[in-house]
Structures are given as C-alpha cells and as structure tokens.
Amino acid sequence: MSNTIKDLAAGTAGGIAQVLVGQPFDIVKVRMQTSAKGTYSGMLHCAGGILKNEGPLAFYKGTLTPLLGIGVCVSIQFGVLEYAKRIFTAQNLARGEGGEEGKMLGGEQLVIAGVAAGLANGVVSGPVEHIRIRLQTQSNTNPIYKGPFNAMKQIASQHGIAALFKGQAVTFLREATGYGAYFLVYEKLVQREMTQKGIRRDQINPMNSVLYGATAGYALWAVIYPIDVIKSRMQTDGFTPSTGQKYASARDCVRKVWRTEGIGAFTRGLGPTLIRSPFANGATFLGFEMASRLLYS
C-alpha cells in the first residue's frame, strides 16, 4: 500500500469521526446563520426548538451527505497535506534543513501545504456542504428534497450542474484561508512536543492529539467564521429571482447582510461552533493519527 493510499484512508477515518461528533452542533450553527434576525434568542433556544418541533433525529438531518462527503473531503485534506509535507521534507534534506530527517517544516511550508489541502478539499466540500445545508434548513413538515441524492437530482435538473457548486468561490476562500491556519497550528504543536521530549510522532499521547486538534480548530474558526456565514447565506439563497434569490454575488451578500442586519450577523451561530469545534476537530486528528499509526506500523 502506497503512502498516499495510507494517508487517504487515515483521513477518511478522521472525517467519519468528525461528522459523527460534530453534526448535531453543525445543524444548530446553520439554522442560526441562515435564519432571520430575532428568530432565535440563542443557541439553546434554537436547539430546543429543533428538539421540540422536529425530534432528536433532526440533529442528524442530512448526515448521509457529510458522512460520505466529509469522509472524502478530510481524506483529500490529509492526502494532499501529507504529500506536500513529503515534498518539503525532501527539499529540506537537500538543503540540510528541518532536522536530521528534514521533517521539521517551517511555518511558510506548513501554510502552503495547508492552503493546497484546503483548495483540493474545496472542490468536493463545496457541493457536499451545499446539499447538506439545503437539507438542514428545509421544512420538516413539507420538505422539498427527500434526501441528498434527490436534492442533487432536483437542483441539477432544474438549474443545471453548475448550481450544485453554488457559493463555490466563497468556499475556496474559506478552505484556503482556514486550512492554512489549521494545519500550521496543529503541526507546530506536534513539532513542539517532539522537540521538547525527544520523541517520535507516533509516541505522542493520543489525548494530546485531541488537545492540539481542538486548538487548531479554534484557529481555523477564528480566521474563517464570517466567510462561513456568507457561504451559508449563498448556499441557502434562491437560484433565480423567481425562486427567491436575494444575492447576486458573494460581495452583494456581504453588503446586504451588513446593511440590513449589522456586524452581529457575521458572528451569528458562533456559540455552537465554538462548542462543537474542540470535539469535532479533536476527533478528526485522533482518528487520523490512530489510523496512521496502524497503517504505517
């Protein structure tokens, strides 16, 4: 089995862990991001409304899409990240940098690797999250879509294949910016422990992988949250004026949200995101690191 296949498999394990842990928080975040101002007084009000009106299974509404899609997305993230790291490691060895094995990558190298991982991931995460958000925000009593595949079929047949990629430019901006910060923070924390304790990566305590993943998750959301709000707005917007389209472009979306709802709209739903982040991202890196140890042993 090649190193790339191992990295993709380990990434898939991390992605599945992320979805199972983070999905209930994510649906609350999306509902708060895309609702009209004043709909919910806070995170608990939103979660309570979902539980009361739609039942506990509603917190996993649209889970099939991210379970399949995010598994692929995280697989791509880690596959590209590790491939880029191997390239930089070889460059470091040729220059006599990065320690004995060249694996202690510099900050710039890690950011570039993270940006590459984010852009590659964005090709898949854009349509996957678009379909998930459509399912999460539709009416429970009179749903438009019967499931993820039905949603893809309806959207593509009515508005064209390109409509599946609605909000794609914002998605690329979010992924490149966020994952540059995400992997920089995680890898630097890992490097710090390895250097201080004189240990290998596979000797790091798994709970520290969870802690470092949680910290990286906070770094990611600190950078991208307002961008994520715009992405959610774009991906719940109508496809044409006749279907309720509000925003002509991402820039138009920013202007209208700022003018009509104020700066607070760009942080709406941040509460459940900050609660979800350490669990989901900690689970992601734990899943990846444990699967990597097994596959590379």
N, C-alpha and C positions, 0 to 999 in steps of 0.2 A: 504494500500500500504506500503510495507516494505521500510526501509531507503535505502537499496541498489537499489531498483527499482526507487526510487525518485532521487538518485544520478545519475543513468544511464540516466534517462530521462532529467535531468538538463544538463548533459554532452552532450547529443545529441543536445540540443538547442545551447550550446556553439559551438559545432562542425559545425553546419549548418551556424551559424553567421561567424565563421572563414573562411569557404570556400567562401561564397558569397562576403566577403570583400577582401580576400587575393588572390583569384585565378588570376586576371589579373597581379599582381606583380609576382606571382609564375611562370607563363609561361615565363616571361622575364628572371627571375633568371635561370630557367632550360636551356633555349636556350643559355644563356651566359656561363653557366657552362660547357655545353657539346659541344659547337662549337669549331672549330679550332682557334688557336691563331691568332688574327688580323681580325677575321670575323666581329666583331663589335667594333666600337671605344668607345662605352659606352652604358649606359642603354637607353638613349633617341634614339640613333641610332638603337638599337635592337627593341625597342618598335615601332619606326617609320616604320621600315622595316616590322614588323608584320602587322601593320595597313594598310600600302600601298599595300602589296602583298597578304594579306590574309583577310583583312577586320576586322571590330571591333569585330565580333563574335569569331574571332580566340583567343581573350584573355580569352574566356571561353571554349576553346577546351579541351576536356577531363574532363569537370566539373562533369558529371554524376558520374564518378568513385569516386572522392573525396567527392562529396556531400553525396553519400551513405556510402562510406568507411570511410571518415574522421569523419562523424557523429558518426559512430560506434567506431572509434578509440578514439575520445575525450570522448565519453560515457564510454569506458573502462578505460581511464586515470582517470577520476574523480571518477568512481565507485571504482576502486582499491585504489586510493588515500584516499577517504573518509573512506573506510573500514579499511585501515591501520591506519588512524588517530583515528578511534574509538578504535582500539586495543591498541594503545599507550596511549590514554586518560584513558582507564580502568587501564592500568599499572601505570600511573601517580597517579590516585586516590588511588590505593592500596598502593603506596609509599608515599602519601601525597605531591606529586609534581604537577607542572603545574597549579597552581592557585586553586581556590575553586572547579572548576568543572573538573580540570585536562586537560583542552583543550589547554593550552598554551604549545605546544610541543616544545621540544628543537631542535636545528639545526640538530643534528645527526638523530633524529627521523624523521624530515621532509625530509632529504635527502634520508633515507631508504624508506620512503613512496613514494617519487618521483621516485626513481630508480625502485621500484616494479611496479609503474604505467607505467613507460616507457617500461619496459620489456614486460608487459602484452599487452600494446598497440602495441609493435613492431611485435607481431605475426600477426596482421591484417595490420598494416601500411606498412610492407614490400611489400607484393604483391599488395596492393592498390596503393602505390606510384610507383611501378614498371610499372603497367599498365598505370597510369596517365602519367608518363614520356615518355613511348613509344608513346602515343597518341599526347603528346605535341610536340615531336621532329620529327614526321614523316612528309613527304612531303604533302603539302596541295593539290597539283595538281595530285599526284599519290600515294595516301595513301595505306599503306599495310593493315591497320586494319580499318574496318567500324565503330567500336565503342568499348567500353570497353569489352562487352561480346564476341564479335567477336575476339578481341585481346586475351582474356583468352583462348578461344577455340583453336585458331590457335597455340598459344605458347604451350599449354598443349598437343595438338595432335602431334605437330612436334618435341617437345623437352622434353616432359614429365611434369608431375605435378610439379616436383621439380624446373623446370625452372621458374615457377611463383614466386618463392622465391629467385630469383637471387639477390645477394647483401644483403642477409638476415643477415649475420654476422656483416657487417658494420652497418646495420640498428639497430640491437640490441645494438651495441656500442654507436651509436648516441643517441638512445632513453634513454638508462640508464644514460648516462652522462648528456645529455641535460635536462631531466625532473627532475633529482636530483637537478640541479641548478634552474630550472624554478619554481618549487613549493616551494623550500626553500625561494627564494626571495619574491614571492607573499605572502606566508603565514606570513613571518616575517614582511612585510609591513602592512598587515592586523592586526597582533598582536600589532604592534607599535601604530596604531591609536586607537585600542580598549583600550589599556592600558592608553594612554595619555588622552583620552577623557572619559574614564569610560563608554563605550557604548558596546552594543551587536554587533555581526557581521552583523545582519540584519538592523542595524541602520547606517551603513557606507554609505556615499553618493555614489550613483551609479557611478558618474563620477570619484570618487577615485578608484573604482574597475577597470575602464578603464585605469587610470594612473598606477596603480600597475601592471595590466596585461601587459601594454606596457613596463614597466621596467623589468618585468620578461622575456618578450620576448627578450629584448636585452641581458639579462644574458644568456639565452638559446643559442642564435646565437653566442655570444662571445665564448662560450665553444665548439660548435659543427660545426661551418661553414666548416672548412677544411675536417672534416669527411663527411659532407653532399656532398661536391664536389666529393669525392671518391665514395660515394653511387650513385650519379647521373651518374658518368662515368661507374660504374659497371652495372647499370641498363639500359644504352643505348648501351652497348657493345654487340657484336655478341654472339650467344650462342655456336657456334663452330668455329674453324678456317675457315671452308668453308663458314660461314655466317659473316665473318669479325671480329671474336673475337681478341681483342688486348691484353687483360689482363687475365693472368692465375689465378690470385687471387687478393684480395684487396691489399696485400703487394706489389705484382708485379705492380699493378696500381699506387700506391704511388711512387714507384721507377721510373717508366716510365714517369709519369707526371712531377716529379721533374727534371728528366734528360733532357727531351725534351722541357719543357715549363717554367721551373723555379718556384720559390716560388710564383710568382704572380698568377699562375694558381689556387692556393688553396684559393684565395680570389676573383676570377672572379665571377661576378654576385652578389657581396656583396651589391652594391648600391641599387638595387630594393628590396633586402631582408631587409635592414635597413629601407627603406621607408615603406615597407609592414608591418613589424613587429609590430609597435605600434597600427596600425589599426586592424590587424587580431587578435593579442593577446588581445588587449583591448576589442574587440568584443567578443572574446571567454569567458573571465571572466565575462563580463557584462551579456552575455547570460546565463551563468551558475548560477551566483549569483541571477539574477532576477527570473529565473525558480525555483531555490531552495527556494527562499522566498515564491513564490506562492505555491509550493508543500508542504512546511513544515508549512504553515500558518494554 
